[in-house]
Amino acid sequence: MASCATASVRAAAGQGEVVEVVLDRTTFYAESGGQIADEGTITSAAGATLRVLDVQRPVKGLIVHKGGRHRGRDRRGRPGPGRG
């Protein structure tokens, strides 16, 4: 299922770094009640892809997607793994 949202980038991730993307809504299921969180990808309009490995709801109204840059370029133009 594809969904679109608008977000602003607060920091750029380097290759291999774990990042957290905080949103107010998501199509991912957050870990809850013994159920594990969804995994998948978030893709920017520029084509950079974040591999989401965990999703949490630490406080009402915020969803934290934890993962790493999979491919594409960060906002500083540096390539991620899988694309140069």
N, CA, C and O of each residue as an XYZ file, in Angstrom:
336
protein
N       0.839     -1.166      0.000
C       0.000      0.000      0.000
C       0.888      1.234      0.000
O       1.736      1.382      0.880
N       0.712      2.105     -0.954
C       1.485      3.334     -1.031
C       0.691      4.485     -0.422
O      -0.531      4.563     -0.545
N       1.411      5.355      0.224
C       0.788      6.521      0.839
C       1.753      7.683      0.731
O       2.967      7.475      0.745
N       1.249      8.897      0.626
C       2.098     10.084      0.523
C       1.945     10.954      1.755
O       0.864     11.048      2.337
N       3.040     11.589      2.145
C       3.036     12.520      3.264
C       4.103     13.567      3.000
O       5.007     13.355      2.191
N       3.998     14.681      3.674
C       4.997     15.727      3.581
C       5.760     15.776      4.895
O       5.159     15.751      5.969
N       7.085     15.845      4.811
C       7.922     15.888      6.010
C       9.111     16.789      5.745
O       9.441     17.070      4.593
N       9.754     17.241      6.806
C      10.976     18.023      6.657
C      12.135     17.240      7.258
O      11.974     16.543      8.259
N      13.301     17.364      6.640
C      14.498     16.664      7.086
C      15.207     17.525      8.116
O      15.491     18.695      7.862
N      15.496     16.947      9.286
C      16.185     17.677     10.354
C      17.674     17.365     10.402
O      18.456     18.164     10.917
N      18.078     16.201      9.865
C      19.481     15.815      9.843
C      19.678     14.770      8.757
O      18.733     14.078      8.379
N      20.894     14.654      8.259
C      21.205     13.677      7.228
C      21.892     12.470      7.848
O      22.679     12.610      8.784
N      21.594     11.284      7.326
C      22.194     10.052      7.834
C      23.320      9.598      6.921
O      23.240      9.711      5.698
N      24.352      9.089      7.535
C      25.443      8.502      6.772
C      25.184      7.029      6.543
O      24.308      6.433      7.170
N      25.948      6.453      5.646
C      25.809      5.040      5.332
C      26.008      4.197      6.588
O      26.992      4.378      7.305
N      25.081      3.277      6.860
C      25.192      2.381      7.998
C      24.669      2.942      9.309
O      24.610      2.212     10.298
N      24.289      4.209      9.350
C      23.765      4.802     10.576
C      22.293      4.442     10.765
O      21.533      4.354      9.800
N      21.907      4.237     12.011
C      20.503      4.001     12.339
C      19.856      5.357     12.575
O      20.400      6.202     13.286
N      18.689      5.554     11.971
C      17.984      6.824     12.116
C      16.560      6.570     12.600
O      16.040      5.459     12.505
N      15.947      7.626     13.119
C      14.547      7.574     13.521
C      13.794      8.650     12.748
O      14.184      9.817     12.744
N      12.718      8.244     12.099
C      11.847      9.166     11.381
C      10.559      9.261     12.185
O       9.869      8.261     12.386
N      10.235     10.475     12.649
C       9.064     10.682     13.502
C       7.963     11.327     12.669
O       8.160     12.386     12.072
N       6.799     10.677     12.636
C       5.650     11.158     11.879
C       4.415     11.184     12.766
O       4.381     10.542     13.816
N       3.408     11.925     12.340
C       2.161     11.948     13.117
C       1.141     10.938     12.608
O       0.104     10.736     13.240
N       1.425     10.295     11.464
C       0.571      9.231     10.944
C       1.426      8.317     10.071
O       2.493      8.710      9.600
N       0.945      7.099      9.864
C       1.724      6.120      9.118
C       0.830      4.991      8.640
O      -0.260      4.786      9.172
N       1.288      4.266      7.645
C       0.609      3.042      7.226
C       1.242      1.823      7.897
O       0.732      0.710      7.769
N       2.359      2.029      8.617
C       3.030      0.954      9.327
C       2.328      0.661     10.651
O       1.860      1.574     11.331
N       2.261     -0.618     11.009
C       1.721     -1.003     12.312
C       2.842     -0.866     13.343
O       3.917     -1.439     13.170
N       2.595     -0.115     14.406
C       3.577      0.048     15.479
C       3.450     -1.118     16.461
O       2.351     -1.619     16.698
N       4.568     -1.542     17.025
C       4.582     -2.622     18.004
C       3.618     -2.304     19.145
O       3.653     -1.212     19.711
N       2.758     -3.265     19.477
C       1.767     -3.032     20.521
C       1.113     -4.339     20.927
O       0.855     -5.195     20.082
N       0.843     -4.498     22.215
C       0.088     -5.642     22.707
C       0.654     -6.994     22.332
O      -0.106     -7.940     22.123
N       1.957     -7.110     22.241
C       2.585     -8.381     21.891
C       2.744     -8.614     20.397
O       3.386     -9.582     19.990
N       2.174     -7.747     19.578
C       2.326     -7.850     18.120
C       3.586     -7.113     17.687
O       3.847     -6.000     18.144
N       4.364     -7.730     16.811
C       5.572     -7.067     16.333
C       5.212     -5.997     15.302
O       4.156     -6.053     14.672
N       6.098     -5.035     15.146
C       5.882     -3.919     14.221
C       6.096     -4.357     12.777
O       6.794     -5.332     12.496
N       5.471     -3.606     11.869
C       5.704     -3.814     10.440
C       7.132     -3.433     10.078
O       7.770     -2.633     10.763
N       7.622     -4.020      8.994
C       8.879     -3.629      8.377
C       8.575     -3.231      6.949
O       7.574     -3.665      6.378
N       9.431     -2.410      6.370
C       9.216     -1.997      4.985
C      10.133     -0.860      4.624
O      11.224     -0.737      5.179
N       9.704     -0.025      3.700
C      10.529      1.092      3.265
C       9.718      2.386      3.205
O       8.509      2.378      2.971
N      10.413      3.482      3.421
C       9.878      4.819      3.192
C      10.760      5.418      2.101
O      11.984      5.431      2.224
N      10.138      5.912      1.036
C      10.877      6.459     -0.091
C      10.572      7.947     -0.233
O       9.413      8.362     -0.223
N      11.638      8.745     -0.365
C      11.464     10.195     -0.531
C      11.137     10.512     -1.980
O      11.309      9.668     -2.859
N      10.667     11.722     -2.228
C      10.374     12.172     -3.588
C      11.632     12.166     -4.451
O      11.548     12.030     -5.672
N      12.809     12.315     -3.815
C      14.081     12.310     -4.539
C      14.593     10.896     -4.800
O      15.598     10.717     -5.487
N      13.900      9.880     -4.249
C      14.284      8.499     -4.499
C      15.120      7.844     -3.415
O      15.456      6.666     -3.540
N      15.471      8.566     -2.350
C      16.199      7.948     -1.237
C      15.248      7.022     -0.490
O      14.073      7.345     -0.313
N      15.752      5.873     -0.053
C      14.912      4.875      0.598
C      15.421      4.568      1.998
O      16.608      4.309      2.198
N      14.502      4.598      2.970
C      14.803      4.213      4.341
C      14.220      2.832      4.582
O      13.022      2.623      4.389
N      15.042      1.898      4.995
C      14.567      0.559      5.348
C      14.086      0.620      6.791
O      14.893      0.791      7.705
N      12.781      0.482      7.005
C      12.184      0.558      8.340
C      12.233     -0.830      8.975
O      11.709     -1.796      8.421
N      12.876     -0.918     10.158
C      13.031     -2.190     10.857
C      12.190     -2.273     12.125
O      11.961     -3.364     12.645
N      11.726     -1.126     12.627
C      10.931     -1.104     13.852
C      10.061      0.146     13.852
O      10.461      1.189     13.335
N       8.868      0.035     14.436
C       7.952      1.172     14.540
C       7.389      1.181     15.958
O       6.880      0.166     16.436
N       7.482      2.333     16.630
C       7.009      2.481     18.004
C       6.128      3.720     18.127
O       6.250      4.661     17.343
N       5.238      3.711     19.123
C       4.421      4.885     19.468
C       4.771      5.276     20.915
O       4.077      4.870     21.847
N       5.845      6.063     21.106
C       6.274      6.385     22.467
C       5.305      7.303     23.216
O       5.166      7.204     24.435
N       4.642      8.188     22.487
C       3.638      9.090     23.066
C       2.504      9.240     22.064
O       2.693      9.045     20.863
N       1.342      9.583     22.560
C       0.183      9.748     21.693
C       0.457     10.794     20.609
O       0.926     11.894     20.897
N       0.160     10.438     19.381
C       0.307     11.372     18.272
C       1.642     11.342     17.555
O       1.803     12.032     16.549
N       2.620     10.557     18.042
C       3.918     10.450     17.374
C       4.240      8.991     17.094
O       4.076      8.133     17.961
N       4.701      8.713     15.876
C       5.104      7.367     15.499
C       6.568      7.427     15.076
O       6.936      8.213     14.203
N       7.400      6.594     15.699
C       8.832      6.576     15.419
C       9.151      5.359     14.553
O       8.899      4.219     14.945
N       9.711      5.619     13.367
C      10.138      4.582     12.430
C      11.654      4.497     12.539
O      12.343      5.472     12.240
N      12.187      3.364     12.957
C      13.629      3.210     13.138
C      14.177      2.334     12.020
O      13.624      1.279     11.709
N      15.277      2.790     11.421
C      15.887      2.013     10.343
C      17.158      2.669      9.856
O      17.771      3.468     10.565
N      17.551      2.329      8.641
C      18.763      2.866      8.055
C      18.553      3.199      6.600
O      17.658      2.660      5.948
N      19.383      4.089      6.095
C      19.292      4.480      4.689
C      19.653      3.282      3.825
O      20.702      2.666      4.014
N      18.800      2.960      2.898
C      18.980      1.775      2.071
C      19.637      2.116      0.742
O      20.597      1.465      0.330
N      19.117      3.136      0.074
C      19.703      3.559     -1.202
C      19.286      4.985     -1.482
O      18.410      5.541     -0.819
N      19.927      5.562     -2.473
C      19.626      6.943     -2.822
C      20.655      7.877     -2.228
O      21.694      7.443     -1.729
N      20.363      9.150     -2.284
C      21.285     10.157     -1.773
C      20.639     10.903     -0.629
O      19.441     11.183     -0.648
N      21.451     11.223      0.374
C      20.921     12.013      1.481
C      20.824     13.466      1.036
O      21.149     13.785     -0.108
N      20.382     14.345      1.920
C      20.173     15.737      1.507
C      21.473     16.467      1.195
O      21.446     17.561      0.631
N      22.598     15.884      1.550
C      23.898     16.486      1.206
C      24.448     15.913     -0.105
O      25.547     16.269     -0.530
N      23.671     15.020     -0.746
C      24.075     14.487     -2.038
C      24.981     13.276     -1.968
O      25.497     12.839     -2.997
N      25.192     12.719     -0.780
C      26.048     11.539     -0.654
C      25.251     10.289     -0.981
O      24.110     10.160     -0.536
N      25.831      9.343     -1.764
C      25.080      8.138     -2.109
C      24.927      7.198     -0.922
O      25.780      7.162     -0.035
N      23.848      6.445     -0.911
C      23.641      5.385      0.078
C      24.057      4.068     -0.537
O      24.397      4.025     -1.719
N      24.039      2.989      0.233
C      24.400      1.686     -0.327
C      23.419      1.305     -1.426
O      22.221      1.563     -1.310
N      23.915      0.701     -2.473
C      23.031      0.239     -3.531
C      22.852      1.224     -4.682
O      22.275      0.866     -5.709
N      23.325      2.439     -4.533
C      23.210      3.400     -5.641
C      24.321      4.432     -5.521
O      24.609      4.914     -4.425
N      24.940      4.770     -6.637
C      26.043      5.714     -6.602
C      25.743      7.027     -7.210
O      26.604      7.906     -7.237
